[in-house]
Amino acid sequence: MPARRTRRRRATTLATAVAAGIVFTALPASAAPGGPGAGDPYYPDDGNSGYDVTQYDVHVDYDPARPRHLAGDTTVRAVATQDLDRFHLDLVGFQVSSVTVDGTPARAVTREGAHELVVTPARPLAKHTRFSVRVRYSGEPVGEGWHPLADGGASVSGEPHAATAWYPANDHPSDKATFRLTATVPEGWTVLGNGRQGATTSDGGTTTFRWYEDRPMATYLSTIAIDKFTVHTSKLSDGTPVVHAYSPGAVIDPEAEALLPEVIDFLASKFGPYPFSSAGGIVIAGGDGEGPLALETQSRPTYQGSFFDSSMVHENAHQWFGNSVSVADWRDGCLAECFAQYANQLWEEEKAGADLDNGFYRAMLEDSEADPGFWSTRLYDPGKGRELHEALYNKGSMMLHALRRTVGDQAFFDTLRRWQRDHRYGNASWAQFEALAQEVSGENLTGFFGAWAHGTTVPPKKYLLPGSLGSLGQVG
């Protein structure tokens, strides 16, 4: 996206940076700074322009006896997408003690707005240059994704914002990167993260845990969870390692845990191969009550309290829709939520013999008759805020079932598998999905998507009740 150039009031410089020897100077008039936002229509200040991140290497020290304090040392590896005299990182709070670019202290560091860390390197970066920026910081995590646990531990989950509560990032899903986490805690505590577990070492009363996510990840899908976890390990049918972790007080349900391989095998049969090198879940208890009940943190979803079937199917369906193939911007939320919710219906259909036409779809039609606002939210570009997800869950899963009845099972599931194959580990837009569904089915679906994805009223009967749904009759 083009850089977003806005005038912002310059915040005070960092006293801690002065102590570290960083000098604050004005940029020359010829400077070519990266922008302070990626230009998302809903969150224009999220993310930054001028560079693409390739890897985050996050080191943190956390002592639950001091639950309001985290010490971080994060290296962000990136490629400049323009000649770059200055660039932004997103970070909420903390005192920043030092910033280096390719090992050299930054010429200037400032804070702007709610979460901008503005870095001027000692030397400008030419377009296509690979560079690394290392940020050392400490203090109380205050971002919305950081959730203290009752016994002093913590868990990170949140959408669209979570990462900037604990490390500097280019915080927009369009800039995905691999992720390395190294976390040191007192002995007796455990740290969970994304991806595969690396070596765990102990020294002087502390334990250091290492986690590696080797597939690109949107920042809001990264997580750290610190608690006195009970940890169970197993494998999927293909040997993929599985790690489940339970906070003290969380429900340990062996039957639900044992169901995960079946869930992933089922989803793979519909969407294509499981996209990541590890799986499992993090079940927390005693949180601050402000986090989501479940979130699709990459490779290892986070749940509050316990596993339950529908949530397990939904969050793991996100590993394909939302995680492997991520939204281009936040207007495309249906590409994640609509498909994850419909996965629940597919599971019930196959595992419980549910009649989706006369069960799920009929019930949704009845709900829509009782709720005048049911149809008022567009599925593409629904507006800002998680409160709109109910429309993506209900109207969205209805749309996918109607699409399936319009094009037939073969074309429908071919489209879903092709979508995953074509965009694996990348980003895509709703417009691209519409185009692919038309290409695979060979049908003109302009009217269908116009009514369902872009409309705010009950779709015409031919789109609302296609194929076998026609026997349900008209509504409204």
N, C-alpha and C positions, 0 to 999 in steps of 0.2 A: 504494500500500500504506500502511497506517497507520504512523505514526511508531513506531519501536522505542525505548522509553525504558529505558535501562539505567544503572546506576551504574558509573562508571569512575573510576579513580584519576587525578586531574589530574596531567599531566606537568609538568615544569619549563617555565617560559616561555622565549621565544626571546631570547637575549642580543642577537642582531642586531636584533631588533625594538625592543628598548629603545634601542639606539643610534640607531634611526631615529625615535625620539620616540613610539612606541606606548605607551600607558599601560594597565596591566592592572588591571581592576577587577572586583568581583563583580557578578553580575546581580541585579536586584531580584527579590523573591519572585514577582512577577507575570509574569516573563518567559515567553515562548512560543517556546522554541528548536526549531529543526528537529532531527530525530533523526540519530544517527550511523550509521544503516544503512537500507537500503531494505527490509529484512525478508526477503531471499531465504532460502528454507529451507536451502540449502547454504552460503551465504556471507552470513550475516545482517548482518555489519558492512560489506559492500560497498555502495557508493552512499550516498545520504543522502536524508532526507525534508525537506519544507518548501519545495522549489523545483524547477522544471524548467529545465534548461539549453536554450537555443536556439542558441548558437554558442560555439565555442572559437576564440580568436585567439591562437595560440601563436608566440612569438618566441624563438628560441634562438641562442646563439653557441657554436660547438664548434670547438676546435683539436685535430686529431689528434696534434699534438706534446705535448699535455697530455690524454691519452685518458681520464683519470679526472676530468675537470672539464667541467661544462656550466653555462652561465649562461642563465637563463630569465626571460622576462617574458610572462606569460600573462594574458589577460583572458577571464573567463568571463561571458557574458551569459545572464541567466536571468529567470524570472518566479516570484515568490513564490506558493506555493499555499496559504499560510496567513499570518496575521499573524506576523511573524518578527523576533524580537529577537536571534537567534543562529543561525548555520548552520555546517555542516561541509563541507569539501572533502576529498577523498582525495589524499594525496601522501606518497610514501615518501622519507624522507631529506631532504637539502638543508638549507641555511641560508636562512631566509626573511628578507629585508632590509626589505621593506615590503609592506603590504596596504592597498589603498584600496577603498572601496565608493562608487560613483558619484563618484569623484574625491576623496573625503574619507577621511583616514586612519581605519582601523578603531579603535574604542574599546579593543578587546582582541583579542589573538591568542594562542592556546595550542596545544600539541600533546598529543594523547591517543592511547593505544593504539598500534597498529602503523602506522597511516597516516592518522590524523585531524588535519586542520588546522582548528581551531575559530575562527571569525571572529565577533566582535561588532561590528556596524556602529555608527557614531556615533549614528544615529537608527534606530529600529525601521522595518521594512519592512511596509507594509500588504499584505494579500492582493491578488493580481493585479498588484502593482507590478512593472514591469520594472526590473531593476537590473544593474549590472556590477561585478564584483569583479576587481581587478587585483593579481596576486601577482608580486613580483620575488624570485628565488631563485637560488642557485648551489651548486655542490658536485659530489660524485661521484654519478652515477646508481647506485643500488644495488637497485632493484626487479627482480623476476624477469623482466620482459620486455625488459630492456636487455642486448644481446649484443655485447660488444666483438669487433671483427674483428682479424685478425692484424696488419694494417699500421697500426693506430691508429684506424680508422673504427669504425662501430657500426651495428647494425641492431636495430629494435624489432619483436618479434613474440611473442605469448603469449596463452594462453587458460586461465583467465578474466581474468588480470591482465597488463597490459602498460603501459597509459597512465600509471599513477601513478608509473612509473619515470622519467618525464621531464616531466610537467606536472600541475597540480592539476585534479581532475576529479570529477564525480559518477559514480563508477566502477561502473555497473551497466547492462546492456544495455537495461533498460526506459526509460532516459532518453537518447534519441538526440538528436544535435544536428549542425548543419553545422560545418565545420572549416576554419580558415585556418592555414597554416603559413608562417612566414617564418624561414629559417635561414641564418646567415652562417658561412662556413667559409673557410679559406685558399684562394687561387687554386690551381687544379689539382685540387681536390676537388669532388665533385658530391653534391647532396642530392636524394633521391627522397622523395615523399610520396604522399598519397592525392589522387585527383581530377585536375583539369586543372592544367597548369603555367601560372603567371603570368609576369610579367616577371622576368628574371634580370639583375642589375646588379653591376658591379665597382667597387671603390673602395679605394685604399690597400693593395693586396695581398690583399684579401678579395673573395669573391663571395657575393652574397645570392640565394638561391633562394626562390621563392614557389609554393605549391600550394594549390588551393582545392577542397574537396569540398562541392559545393552540395546534396547530398542528405543527409538525416539519417543519422548513423553511430553505432553503439555504440562506446564508448570502446576496448574491447579490439581493435577492427578498425582503429584509427588506427595509422599507422606513420611512422617516419623512418628513412632509410637513408643513411649517409654513407660514401663510399668514392671511389676513383679509377675510377669506373664507365666502361665502354663503353656508350654509349646508342644504341639504334636506335629510330627513330620510323616509324610507318606509320599506316594507317587501317583501320577495319572497312569492310564493304561499304556501310554507311549513312553513312560519313564520320566516325564516332566516332574521335577520336585514340587511338593506341596507343603506349605508351612501354614498351620493354623495357630493362632495365639489368643489366649483368653486372659483378660484382666481378672484379678481377684473380685469375686462377686458376679462376674459374668456367667451366664448359663453355658455349661459344657454339654453339648448334645451330640453324642457319638453317632446317632443315626443321621442327623442333619449333616455332620461332617463327612460321613461316609457317602453321602449323596453327591458331593461335589464332582467326583470323576464322571458320574452318570450325567450330571448337568452339562459339564463341558463337552463330553462326547456328543450329547444331543445337540447342543448349539453348533458344534463343528459340523454335524451332519446337515445343518440348515445353512450355515454361513461360510463354511470353509474351515481350513485348519486353524486350531487355536494359535493366536498370533504371538504369544510370549513364552519365555523360557522358564517361567515359574508360575505358581498359582497358590491359592489359599485364601485366608481371611484373617482379619484382626477384629476381635470382639472386645469392645471396651465397656466398662461399667463405671458409674460414679462420675461421669463427665459434668461439664458445666451446664448441660441442658440446652446449649445454644447451637450445637452442631446438628447436621442432618442425621436422621435415624440410620441411614446407610449411604455410603458414597463409593463410587467405582474407582477408588485409588488404584493405580495401574498395577496389574498382576496380583494384587492382594487387596480386595475391597475391605472397607472399614464398616463394621456394623456396631450398633449400640444395643447392648443387652444380650442379644442372642442371634443365632441364625434362624431364619424361617424361609420356607421353600420359595415363596414368590419373590422375596427380596434377593435370595441367592441367585435365582434365574435372572432377575432384572439386572443386578449389578455385574454378573458375569457376562451377560449379553452386551453390556457396555464395553467389555474388553475388545469386542469387534467394533461396535457402533458407538463412537465417542472417543475411544482410546487408541486403537490401531488406526482407524480412520476418524480423524478429528474434524471438528467444524472449522470452516474457513474464517468465520466470525460468529458472534453470538446470536445473530439472526437465524442461524442454521440449527438451532437447538433441537428441532424435530429429528434431525439426522442421528441424534443420540437418544432422546427420550421416547419418541414415538416407536422406534424399533425395539428398544429395551423393554418397553411395556408390552408390545405385541408378542415378544418372546414368551411372556407368561402365558398368553393364550395358546401359543403353539405347544408349549409344554403340557398344558391341561388337555389339549386336543389329543396329543400322542400318548401321554402317560395315564390319563384318566378317561379317555374316550369322549371328551366333551364335544358337544355339537355347537360349534362356534356361531353358526347362523341363528339357531333357535335359543341359544343360551346367552353368551356374551353379547352378540350384536343386538339381539332383541332387547336385552336389558338396557343397553346403551340408548337405543331408540326411545324406550320408555322414560329413561332419565332425561333425555333431551326434551321430551314433551312437558315434563314437570319443571324444567329449568329454562326460563326464557333466555338466559345468557349463555346457554351451552354452546351455541354456534358462533358466538360473537368474537372469539379470538382466532386470528389467523394462525395457521400452523407454520408458515414461513413468515419471519419477521413479526413474531407475536407481541413484541414489546419487552421491556426490561424487567427483570425480577423473577425469582424462583416461584413466586405465587402463581405465575402463569403456567407452571408445569402441569397443573391439573388438566388444562386443555390439551397439552401435548400427550399426556397419558391416555385420556379418554377419547377425545375427538381424534387424536393422532392414531391410536391403535385401531379405531374404527376405520379411518381412512385406509390404513394398510390392508385391513381385511377386505374392504370394498375394492381396492386395487387388485388384490389377489383374485377376487371373484370376477373382475373385469378382464384380466389378461390370462387367467388360468394358472394352475400351480406350477407348471413347467417354466413358463416365462417369469413368474413372480420369484421363485427361488433361484432361477438362473440369474436374475437381476441382482439379488442380494449377494450371491457368491461372486459375481463379476465385479460388483461394487467393492467388495473386500479385496479382490485380487488386483484391481486397477489402482486402488488408492492406498494400499497397505502401507502403514507407518507414515502416512502423509496427512494432508488436509484436503477437504473437498466441500463444495457448496450444494445447497438445495437445488439450484438450477442444473447442476451437473447430474444430480440424481434423476430429475425429471427427464433430462435428455437420454440418460441411459435406459430408463424404463421404457421409453418410446422406442429406442433402438432395438432392445432385446425383444420386446413384444411385437414390434412391427405395427403397432396401433398408434393412431393419433390420440394422445392423452391430454391435449391442451385444455379441453373443456373439463375433463375430470380434475386435473390439478388446479385449474382456475377456480372450480367450485369448492374443492376440499382444502387445498393448501393456502389459497389466497383469498378465499371468500369468508364472509362473516354472517352468512345466513344458511338455512337448511339447503343442502345441495339439491338440484333438480332430481326427480325420481330416477332417471336413467343412470345417474351417478351414485345416488344414495342406495338404490336397490338393484344392483346389476346381477346378472346370472342367477344363482340359486337364492339370492337374497330377495328376489322379486316376490316370493311367496309370503314375505312378512307384511306386505301391504304398505300403504303410504302413512306418513306421520304429519302432524301439524294441521 
